[in-house]
Amino acid sequence: MYLVMGITGKVGGATARHLLKQGKQVRALVRNREKTAQWADQGVELVDGDWNDAAAIAAALKGVEGAFVMLPAVWAPSPDFREAKGVIANYVEALTKVVPPRVVALSSTGAHRTSGAGIITALSLLEQGFRSLPSPVAFVRAGGFFENFLFGLQAAQSGTLPVFYNPTNRKSIMVASDDIGAEVATLLTGPAWSGHRVIELGSMVSADEVAGQLGEVLKLDVKAFAVPRAGWAEAFEQFGVPKGHTGPAEEMYEAINAGWMGLGIAGTEHVEGTTSARDVFAAAKNAVKA
């Protein structure tokens, strides 16, 4: 039995799919059983609760061979990152009370930095908080998600894909959520380890390459367009980040554009992604057709 947190999200869902494909039993902590009925139909054991309840997390951990944990995505965190700190404290309390044989935690490239990383700071705090856990822990530092470009299926009909990457030909680590799920499932079920592992997950890809692959799927000539720095706040607001709270998201992309998100941080392992941006775009386009 393996506990998967965030099963309704892209990475949690991908992790559960890969575990089920391996014939493993999966348990999920869920707030809304109606939203997760499809997982129950696939044999996933649903436990009521969420990451704001340490007792519920502890109950869900009982008897598992391994646990996958993650933080909820918060694009407009409080200045002190109290949302992340609260969830981390709940995890630490539960994982200290009920000690699974292994824990895999979703982190991000850039989480080795303790300042200047914007919203990735939450994952730096997660890694720091988990260092004292009694279980062996693997931190999966994933690159930027190709799924974050899916808006381009509509936006790029005019031939341009607006991005926050500047210059658009600079490569940074990117990955598909399905590859993250596959790696997490491998870590949960593969050979045991002791202590801490840090896995950098993804491939070096530029926004120009993503735009080109989007163009192949759309059968259009698509070019990446770097949103001018002065227009970032307004652009993030259009993506749903509240006005006046776009600073942490802006800071993250400034860090990426400064070249701080490269591969090869000391003490890390590296796993290449196998799914391309093209694959992600094509799958999304086909899903709409279906």
C-alpha positions in Angstrom: 0.0 0.0 0.0 1.3 3.4 -1.0 -0.1 6.8 0.1 -0.4 9.4 -2.6 -1.1 13.0 -1.6 -2.6 15.4 -4.1 -4.2 12.6 -6.3 -6.6 15.1 -7.9 -3.6 17.1 -9.3 -1.3 16.4 -12.3 1.6 14.9 -10.4 -0.4 13.0 -7.7 -2.6 11.6 -10.4 0.3 10.5 -12.6 2.0 8.9 -9.5 -1.2 6.9 -8.7 -1.6 5.8 -12.4 2.0 4.5 -12.5 1.6 2.7 -9.2 -1.7 1.1 -10.3 0.0 0.1 -13.6 2.6 -1.8 -11.5 -0.3 -3.6 -9.7 0.3 -1.8 -6.4 -2.4 -0.8 -3.9 -2.9 3.0 -3.6 -4.4 5.1 -0.8 -5.3 8.7 -1.1 -6.2 11.4 1.4 -9.1 13.3 -0.1 -11.4 16.3 0.8 -14.1 15.5 -1.7 -15.1 11.9 -2.5 -17.3 13.0 -5.4 -14.3 14.5 -7.2 -12.3 11.4 -6.6 -14.9 8.8 -7.5 -12.9 7.8 -10.6 -10.0 6.8 -8.4 -12.3 4.7 -6.1 -13.5 3.0 -9.3 -9.9 2.0 -10.0 -9.5 0.5 -6.6 -7.8 3.4 -4.8 -8.6 3.4 -1.0 -9.9 6.9 -0.2 -9.3 8.4 3.3 -11.1 11.6 4.3 -8.9 14.5 5.2 -6.3 16.8 3.7 -2.8 18.3 4.3 -4.2 20.7 6.9 -4.9 17.9 9.3 -1.9 16.1 10.9 -4.1 13.4 12.5 -5.7 12.5 9.2 -2.3 12.3 7.5 -1.0 10.0 10.3 -4.1 7.8 9.9 -3.5 7.6 6.2 0.1 6.6 6.7 -0.6 3.5 8.8 0.7 0.3 7.2 2.0 1.9 4.0 5.3 0.8 2.3 5.9 4.4 1.2 4.4 7.8 0.9 4.4 10.5 -1.8 3.9 14.0 -0.4 3.7 17.4 -1.9 2.7 21.0 -1.1 -0.4 22.6 -2.6 0.6 25.1 -5.3 0.2 28.6 -4.0 1.0 31.3 -6.6 0.4 34.2 -4.2 1.9 33.1 -0.9 2.0 35.2 2.3 5.3 37.1 2.7 6.3 34.6 5.5 5.1 31.5 3.5 2.9 30.6 6.4 0.6 28.5 4.1 3.6 26.2 3.3 4.9 26.2 6.8 1.6 25.0 8.2 1.4 22.1 5.8 5.0 21.2 6.4 4.5 21.2 10.1 1.5 18.8 9.7 3.5 16.5 7.5 6.4 16.5 10.0 4.1 15.8 12.9 2.4 12.9 11.1 5.6 11.4 9.6 7.3 11.5 13.0 4.3 9.7 14.6 3.9 7.1 11.9 7.2 6.3 10.2 6.9 4.8 6.7 9.8 2.8 5.2 10.4 5.6 2.7 9.1 9.1 1.7 9.2 10.8 -1.7 8.6 14.5 -1.6 7.9 16.7 -4.7 10.4 19.6 -4.8 11.7 21.9 -7.5 14.8 22.9 -9.2 16.1 25.9 -7.4 15.0 24.5 -4.0 18.7 24.5 -2.9 18.4 28.3 -2.7 17.1 29.7 0.6 16.4 33.2 -0.8 15.6 34.9 -4.1 13.6 32.0 -5.6 10.1 33.4 -5.2 7.4 30.7 -4.9 10.1 28.0 -4.9 11.0 29.2 -1.4 8.1 27.0 -0.2 9.9 23.9 -1.5 13.2 25.0 0.1 11.3 25.1 3.4 9.9 21.7 2.7 13.3 20.2 2.2 14.7 21.9 5.3 11.7 20.7 7.4 12.0 17.1 6.2 15.8 16.7 6.9 15.0 15.6 10.4 12.5 12.9 9.5 13.3 9.4 10.7 12.4 7.9 7.3 14.6 7.7 4.3 13.6 10.7 2.1 14.0 11.3 -1.6 13.4 14.9 -2.8 12.4 15.1 -6.5 13.5 18.5 -7.8 11.4 18.7 -10.9 11.9 21.3 -13.6 9.2 23.6 -14.9 6.1 21.7 -16.1 5.4 21.5 -19.8 1.7 21.6 -18.8 2.2 25.2 -17.8 2.4 26.0 -21.5 -1.0 24.3 -22.4 -2.7 27.8 -22.6 -0.7 28.0 -25.8 -3.1 25.6 -27.6 -5.5 28.6 -27.7 -3.1 31.6 -27.2 -0.7 30.6 -30.0 -3.3 30.5 -32.8 -1.9 33.9 -33.8 1.6 32.5 -34.1 3.1 33.7 -30.9 3.5 31.9 -27.5 3.9 34.5 -24.7 6.5 33.4 -22.1 8.3 34.7 -19.0 11.5 33.1 -20.2 14.0 35.7 -21.5 16.0 35.2 -23.6 13.7 32.7 -25.2 16.7 30.6 -26.5 18.1 30.0 -23.0 17.6 26.5 -21.8 16.3 25.6 -18.4 15.0 22.4 -16.8 11.6 21.3 -17.9 9.6 18.1 -17.5 6.2 16.6 -18.1 4.1 15.7 -15.0 3.7 12.1 -16.3 7.5 11.7 -16.1 7.4 13.0 -12.5 4.8 10.4 -11.6 6.8 7.7 -13.2 10.0 8.6 -11.3 8.1 8.9 -8.0 6.5 5.5 -8.5 10.0 4.0 -9.3 11.4 5.6 -6.1 8.5 4.3 -4.0 8.7 0.7 -5.2 12.4 0.3 -6.2 15.5 -0.5 -4.2 15.6 0.9 -0.7 18.0 3.6 0.3 19.0 5.2 3.6 19.3 8.9 4.5 18.4 11.5 1.9 18.5 11.5 -1.9 18.0 14.5 -4.2 17.0 13.8 -7.8 17.0 16.6 -10.4 14.3 15.6 -12.9 13.9 16.9 -16.4 15.8 18.0 -19.5 17.3 21.3 -20.6 14.8 22.9 -23.0 14.3 26.5 -24.2 11.0 28.4 -24.7 11.9 28.6 -28.4 11.9 24.8 -28.6 8.6 24.5 -26.7 7.1 27.0 -29.1 8.4 25.1 -32.1 6.9 21.8 -30.8 3.6 23.5 -30.1 3.7 24.8 -33.7 4.2 21.2 -35.0 1.1 20.1 -33.1 -1.0 23.1 -34.2 0.4 22.9 -37.8 1.4 26.6 -37.5 4.6 28.5 -37.3 4.8 29.5 -33.6 7.5 31.7 -32.1 8.1 32.3 -28.4 7.6 35.9 -27.3 9.2 37.1 -24.1 6.6 39.2 -22.2 8.4 42.5 -21.4 9.4 42.7 -17.7 7.2 45.7 -17.1 4.1 43.6 -18.2 4.7 40.6 -15.9 2.4 41.7 -13.1 -0.5 42.3 -15.5 0.2 39.0 -17.2 0.2 37.0 -14.0 -3.1 38.7 -13.0 -4.6 37.4 -16.3 -3.5 33.9 -15.2 -5.5 34.4 -11.9 -2.8 35.7 -9.5 -4.5 38.4 -7.4 -3.4 42.0 -8.1 -0.6 43.1 -5.7 0.4 39.5 -5.0 2.4 38.7 -8.2 5.8 39.4 -6.6 6.8 35.8 -5.7 5.9 34.5 -9.1 7.8 37.3 -10.8 10.8 36.6 -8.5 10.8 32.9 -9.5 11.0 33.7 -13.2 13.7 36.3 -12.5 15.7 33.5 -10.9 15.2 31.2 -13.9 16.2 34.0 -16.3 19.3 34.7 -14.2 20.4 31.1 -14.9 20.0 29.8 -11.3 17.9 26.8 -12.3 20.6 24.7 -14.1 21.5 21.1 -13.6 24.4 19.6 -11.6 23.8 21.0 -8.1 26.3 19.3 -5.8 25.0 16.1 -4.2 22.2 15.5 -6.6 21.3 12.7 -9.0 19.9 13.4 -12.5 17.1 11.7 -14.3 16.2 12.8 -17.8 12.6 13.3 -18.8 11.3 11.1 -21.7 8.1 13.0 -22.5 8.5 16.0 -24.8 6.5 19.2 -24.8 5.2 18.0 -28.2 3.8 14.8 -26.5 2.1 16.9 -23.8 0.5 19.3 -26.4 -0.6 16.4 -28.7 -2.2 14.5 -25.8 -4.1 17.6 -24.6 -5.3 18.4 -28.1 -6.5 14.8 -28.6 -8.2 14.8 -25.2 -10.3 17.8 -26.4 -11.2 16.0 -29.6 -12.3 12.9 -27.6 
